[in-house]
Amino acid sequence: MNNTKSPKNVSLKNQLELWLFCALIGAVAGALVWILLKIMAVGTEFLWKWLPGKTSFPYYTILICVAGAAIIGIFRKIFGDYPEDLETVMGKVRTEKRYEYKNMLVMMVAALLPLLIGSSVGPEAGLTGIIVGLCYWAGDNLKFAKQNTRNYSQIGAAVSMSVLFHAPLFGIFEVEENSEEDLAALTKGSRLFIYGIALAAGTGIYAGLSALFGAGLSGFPSFDMVEIQRKDYLLMILYILCGLILAYFYQATHKLTGNISNRFPAVVREIFAGLCLGIAGSFLPALMFSGEEQMGTLMKTYTSYLPLALIGIAFFKLLLTNLCIQFGLKGGHFFPVIFAGVCMGYGVAMLTCGPDGGHVVFGAAIVTASLLGGIMKKPLAVTMLLFLCFPVKMFIWIFIAAAVGSKLITLKPEQEPSANYSKQ
């Protein structure tokens, strides 16, 4: 009796294993996103609402930021330069063909600590490293997963970004939109179908946990549908130019703060960043945290600000974000950059058109798209990301602004070398 399996049956079995494992990766990614955001929500509620209500300590914001920064500095000195951002993680996957997974708990703690003390960063840094690390653990320990480890890691990172930002297509373009070859490969075979399976599992798990135990981070609020007028189209060039100015400022300050931070010893650099964060937050609380809740408040109260004040907030937000990232209070930059772009768009639109809601929303969309395009160099990913807060009817104009920004800003921030904490 011939027990040899036919090639067709083997192929079908391998395909089913691939689909099931991608669904599992998506589910794990969704669960990890929910856990991180829930811990962050509970921690910030305790530190910034419950505890201040029970005590009346002078300079509370500065105290929490400096003390938290000192803890972060000691933690980084002991365990290393974590968390790593998405570009660093995927860069290691491409060049080293693997990613170290032994420090996943360290990555999670390192991602949470800056968020809890109000650092001007987003929560995405650290998540991708954990997901990619789990994929490589599976590749080393599960025979059927070994051949597709890199694909699994890309899918896991994409799903975690999509679930985190509530933008289904953002993750896949953020991970894949690195070259024409990557985009061409994305349309071949079953890559999109597999990503869809993983995304469905991740979104389902995240939604289920949020329904049962409450959500953590709510994400950016959505702008209402507005009528775009002829005047808005004429002002697009001005809005794009303002976004380009912000992008150049972001990249220049990224490099500047990186060079300055290298002159500080370990722990001292984090304490310095914490002091700057605490002082800035004491005078202008909107500069702290990642910006999603602050943007919801801004959408309701922007008319109480002077246009020039909003423009100033945009520049200060980007400067503080780079200071936090380069001085050790690390995290992602997407949320703070979007907040800065909206502030700039509001301010410029109010200067040119007044406080009318339709004009300021369009201005905010174009400035933010141009800004993100100049920083990310991925216009499709930018467009998918901004779907989470701007009306769909602005799709084409957002894409145009992002494409222009990605082409006209040629200066890209260099990857700063990780500090060697063990020798300092």
Secondary structure, DSSP 8 states (H G I E B T S, - for coil): ------HHHHHHHHHHHHHHHHHHHHHHHHHHHHHHHHHHHHHHHIIIIIHHHH---TTHHHHHHHHHHHHHHHHHHHH-S----HHHHHHHHHHHS----TTHHHHHHHHHHHHHTT-S-BS-TTHHHHHHHHHHHHHHH-GGGSTTHHHHHHHHHHHHHHHHHT-TTHHHHHHHTTSHHHHHHHTSTTHHHHHHHHHHHHHHHHHHHHHHH--S-------------HHHHHTHHHHHHHHHHHHHHHHHHHHHHHHHHTTS-TTHHHHHHHHHHHHHHHH-GGGSS-SHHHHHHHHHHGGGS-HHHHHHHHHHHHHHHHHHHHTT---BSHHHHHHHHHHHHHHHHHHHH-S-HHHHHHHHHHHHHHHHHHHH--HHHHHHHHTTTS-GGGHHHHHHHHHHHHHH------------GGG-
